[in-house]
Amino acid sequence: ADDEDFAELLVDFVAEAKVKISSFETAWNNRDLPSLKTQSHQLKGSAGGYGFEELSTIAGTFESACKQGDLDAIAAQLPGLVEYLDRVSL
């Protein structure tokens, strides 16, 4: 976090976490599996890059459920993903 540019990007990531919640919920409500898969894939990478390893793991597991089209697993995992995103802070 000593790198000013990285710190700014991290602030942006945290600010976007709340927006991501809405995006995930909207995609789920529409049963838009391609969007859920894409969003979880992107979150898996970015969360890991910013040091949120647990969130990266959660997003990766969620992505796998989306790839498999497992609606029960997606429904079971979405609340945990949303809860974690809601707690993301600096």
C-alpha positions in Angstrom: 0.0 0.0 0.0 3.1 2.3 0.0 2.7 2.6 -3.8 0.4 5.6 -4.4 -0.9 4.2 -7.7 -1.7 0.8 -6.2 -3.4 2.5 -3.2 -5.6 4.5 -5.5 -6.6 1.3 -7.4 -7.3 -0.4 -4.1 -9.6 2.4 -3.1 -11.5 2.1 -6.4 -11.8 -1.7 -5.9 -13.3 -1.3 -2.5 -15.7 1.4 -3.7 -16.8 -0.8 -6.6 -17.6 -3.7 -4.2 -21.0 -2.3 -3.4 -21.8 -1.9 -7.2 -20.7 -5.5 -7.7 -23.3 -6.7 -5.2 -26.1 -5.2 -7.3 -24.6 -6.6 -10.5 -24.5 -10.1 -9.1 -28.0 -9.9 -7.7 -29.4 -8.5 -11.0 -27.7 -11.2 -13.0 -29.0 -13.9 -10.6 -32.6 -12.5 -10.7 -32.5 -12.7 -14.4 -30.8 -16.2 -14.3 -28.1 -14.7 -16.5 -25.5 -17.4 -16.1 -23.0 -16.0 -18.6 -23.0 -12.7 -16.8 -22.6 -14.4 -13.4 -19.7 -16.5 -14.8 -18.0 -13.5 -16.3 -18.4 -11.3 -13.2 -17.2 -14.1 -10.9 -14.2 -14.8 -13.1 -13.2 -11.1 -13.1 -13.8 -10.8 -9.4 -11.6 -13.9 -8.7 -8.7 -12.3 -10.5 -9.0 -8.8 -9.2 -9.7 -9.8 -5.6 -6.6 -11.9 -5.6 -4.6 -9.2 -7.2 -5.6 -6.7 -4.4 -4.9 -9.2 -1.6 -8.4 -10.4 -0.9 -7.5 -14.1 -1.2 -10.6 -15.4 0.5 -12.8 -13.4 -1.8 -10.8 -14.7 -4.7 -11.4 -18.3 -3.6 -15.2 -17.7 -3.0 -15.5 -16.1 -6.5 -13.6 -19.1 -8.0 -16.0 -21.6 -6.4 -18.9 -19.5 -7.6 -17.5 -19.3 -11.1 -17.3 -23.1 -11.1 -20.9 -23.4 -10.2 -21.8 -21.0 -12.9 -19.8 -22.9 -15.5 -21.6 -26.1 -14.5 -25.0 -24.4 -14.6 -25.7 -25.6 -11.1 -28.5 -23.3 -10.0 -28.8 -24.9 -6.6 -25.1 -24.3 -5.9 -25.3 -20.7 -7.2 -28.3 -20.0 -5.0 -26.5 -21.4 -2.0 -23.2 -19.6 -2.7 -24.5 -16.2 -3.7 -25.4 -15.0 -0.2 -21.8 -15.7 1.0 -20.3 -13.9 -2.0 -22.6 -10.9 -1.5 -21.9 -10.8 2.3 -18.1 -10.8 1.7 -18.4 -8.0 -0.9 -20.5 -6.0 1.6 -17.7 -6.3 4.2 -14.8 -5.3 1.8 -13.1 -2.3 3.2 -9.7 -0.8 3.7 
